[in-house]
Amino acid sequence: MKKNKAPYFFIAPAVILLLIFSIIPIFLALIISFTDMSLAGLADYSRIKFVGLENYINIFSDKTFGQAIFNTGYYVVIGVPLVILISLALAIMINFGENKFFQFMRLVFYSPSITNTVAIAVVWMYLYNPTIGLLNHLLSYLNIGPILWLTDAGTAKISLIIIAVWKAIGLNMLIFLAAIQGIPKVYYEAAEIDGANKWYQITRITIPLLRFSIFFVTVTTLIGWFQFFEEPFVMTKGGPLDSTLSVALFIYQNGFQYSKFGYAAAGSFVLFIAIIIVTSIQMKLQTRQKDSGM
């Protein structure tokens, strides 16, 4: 009997933390999303009124929220494939590189992942500066620019994507690198005996055997980009003209700047459901591929 109880004692701390900091807050946020809760309501609970689906109806008719959804979709569609492809390419290059230079590049590409976002934003704001920035200075030699990287609605989203991709590839690169190094070397030795070149080994051995790692990175990267917040919050505040406003930043602004907690909670649940739907689709596709033996 004691042996049967032992596993529960080991998982108990994780379950308790999950309940306190995740499950319970989710249910509280769901309740708040059906109210008009604000700062006044926090001070006096009697002033909180139940509004039913009013917050959800208003949020879907809110043009700003619609713009935030469009921007977030734009970030996801462009940012996620770039992160996966670049991090996978770097992992393959570093793993198969026979020079110590490639080992050094592992540190170079991983460093942005552990660097504070605010510090990164300060550096990139100088790089993006339209008058004294390094990027426009280099482009001037090609008779291009100056480009208004962060102050033009047409380029601001791309500018933030560049920073986010540069920051995200390091961690995913290490995940892919660990997975590649876990592939038995006998596969490559057998391929070399058969006369297969490096490109054939990568496309027919490495990438197919990385399908579970690619799936994991895809899901985590999708969730991260759906919650895209730090870069637009620090660098553009959602501007210009809401062109960089993400759903996560929209939720923050309504909740903590405008004190519309019920409205913000409704927005957070829309985002929550969207993440669940996309993750479920990824899970089903992965299961289907596994069942078909791909």
N, C-alpha and C positions, 0 to 999 in steps of 0.2 A: 504493500500500500504506500509506503514511504517512497519507493522508487517511482511510483506513478505520479506522486505529487511533486517530485523534484523538478521536472521541466517547468511547471507553473511558477515555481519560485524564481527560476532564472529569467522567465519572460515578464514577470510581474512588474519590475521597474519600467520597462519599455512600454507596457500596456498602460500603466498609470500615467506616465508622461504623455502618451498619445491621447488618453482621455482628457487630461487637464488642459493641454495646449493645442489640441486639434479637434477632437470629436465634440466636446462640450462647446467650445467657441463657435463651431459650425452651426450647431443647433440654436445657440443664442443669436447668431447673426441672422438665421432664418426667421426667428421670431421678430427681431428688430426690423427686418425688411418689410413687415406688414404693419409698421407703425410710422408715426411722424416724429420719431425721436430726434431730439436736438440737444444742445447744451442746456437749455431750460429744462428739458426732460430729465437730464442727468442730475440736475439739482433738486428736482421735485418730480418723482415718478408719477404723481397724480396728473401731471400735465401731458403725459404721453397718451396719445389717442391711437386706437386701432383704425387703420385706413384700408384694410383689405388689400386688393390688388392695385390700388391707385399708384403706388410707386412703380410697379412693373409696367403699367399702362403708360405712365408719364415718361419712363426711361426709354421706351421703344419709340416714342414720338419726339424724343429729344434729339435735335439735329447734331448737337455736340457729341452725344453718345454715339450717334451713327458715324460721325467722323472718326471717333476713337476706335470703333469697330473696324472701319476701313483701314485706318493706320496700322492697327494691330495685325490685321490680315496681311497687309503689305510687308510688315516686319517678318512675319512668319514665313510667307511664301519665298521671300528673298533670303532672309537670314539663316533659316534652318538648313536648306541645301548647301549653302556656302560653308557653314560651320562643319557639317558632316564631311563634305568632299575635301575641304582643305585639311582638316585634322586627320582624316584617313590617309591622304596623300603624304602628309608630313610624317605620320607614323611609319608608313611603308618606306619612305626615303631614309629615315633615321635607322630603321631596323636593318635594311639591306645595305646601307652605306658602309663602306669598309675603311673610312677615314675617321680619325678622332674628331674632326670638325663636326661631324654629324652628331656625336655625343654632346658636344658643346651646344649645338643648336637645340637639343632637347631642353636645356636650361633656358635658353633665350626665348623659346616659344611658350614655355610654361610660366615664366615670370609674370606676364600680364594677368594671369588667372589668380595670382595671390596678391596682387597690388590693389590698394584701396581705390575704389571707383572715383572718389573725389580727387585724389592725386592724379589719376589718369585723365579726368575731365579738365583739370587745370592745364596739363601739358598739351592736350589736344586742342583746347581753346586757343592756345598760342599758335599751334600749327595751323588752325583754321582761320586765324585772324585775317580779314580781307586786305589789310594794308601792310602789316609787318609779319604775317605768317609765313612759315617756311614753305608750305605747299604752293601758295600763290607765287612766292619768289622763284621757286623751281619752274613753275608753269610759265612764268614770264619769259624764260629763255626760249620757250617754244611758241612765243607770241599768243599765249592762251591766258584768258582771265582779265582782271581778277574775278575769282568766283566767290560769291557770297555763300559760303558753306553752311552757316547756321542761321542766317537771316533771310534766306530765300526759301519760299515754300516748296519750290521744285527740287532743291538740293538738300534740304535739312534732313529729310528722312534717310537719304542715302548716306549722309555724313554720320548719322548716329549708327546706322547699320555697320559701317566700316569699323567704328570703334568697338561695337559689341562683338563683332566677328573676331576682331583682333584679340579681344579679351577672352573669348570663350574657347578658342581652338586649343589652348594649352592643355586644359584638363581632359578634353575629349581625346586629344592626341595621346596622352598617357594611357587612357583606357584602351584605345586601339593598340597601342604599343605592347601593353601587357597581354592582350589577347593574341597578338601575332607571335609573341615570344612563347606562348603556350602551345602553339601548333607543333606537333612532333616533327623533328628534322628529317625523319626517315622519308616523309612525303617528298621533300625537296631533293633528297639524295636519290630517290627512285626516279624523279623527274629528270634530274641531271644525267642519270645513266641512260635514260631514253632520249637524251639530246634536247630537252626542253630549255629554252632560254629564260632569262629573268622575267620578261614580260609575260610569257606563258605561265610561269610559276605563280606570278602575282594574280593573274586573271582567272586561272583554273584551280589554284590551291588556296592562296591566301584569302582572297575576297569571299569565295563561297564558304570557307570555314569561319568567317567573321560575321556571319549573318545574325547570330544572337547578340554579338557586341554592337553591330550596326542597329539592330532593333532597340537595344537598351539606350544607346546614344540618341537615336531618333526620338524616342518617347521623352526622355529627360530634356532634350533640347527643345522640343515642341512646347513642353510645359513651361520651360524657362522663357521662351519668346512670347508665349501668351501672356506671361506676367511681366513683360518688358516695362521697366519702371525707372531704374536708376539713371540711365543715360539721358532720357528726355527730362527727368526731374532736375538733374544737376545742371544740364547744359542749355536747355531751351525753355524749360517750364511749360512745355507743350506747344509753344509757338514756333514760327510765326503763324498767326491766324489758325491755331489749332492743328497745324499741318503735321506736328510730331506728337500730338496728344495720343497716348495709349489708353487702353481700358483701365489698366492698373493706376495710371496717373489720374484719370478721370475719377476713379473711386476715391483716391487719396484727397483730391481737391474738394470733392463734395463732402467727404466725411470730416476732414480735419481743417479745411480752410473755410468752408461755408456752413459747417456744423449741421449738415443734413445727413444724419447717421442712418436713418431709415432708407433714404434714397440711395446712399452709398452702399448699404447692405444689399439692396436689390440688384445694383450693378455688380457687386461681388458674386452674387449667386448666378447671375447670367454668365459671368466669366467661368465660374466653377462648373456649371453644367456644360459649357462649351469644351472645357478641358477634359471632362469625363467622356463626352461624346467622341472627341478626337482620339483619346487614349484607347477607348473601347474599339474603335475602328482599327487602330494599329494592332491591338491584341488579336482581333479576329483575323486580320490579314496574316499575322505571324503564325497563328494556329493553322490557318489554311495552307500556308507554305510548308509548315512542319508535317501536316497530314499527307500532303502531296509528295513529300520526300525531296523538296527543293532545298 
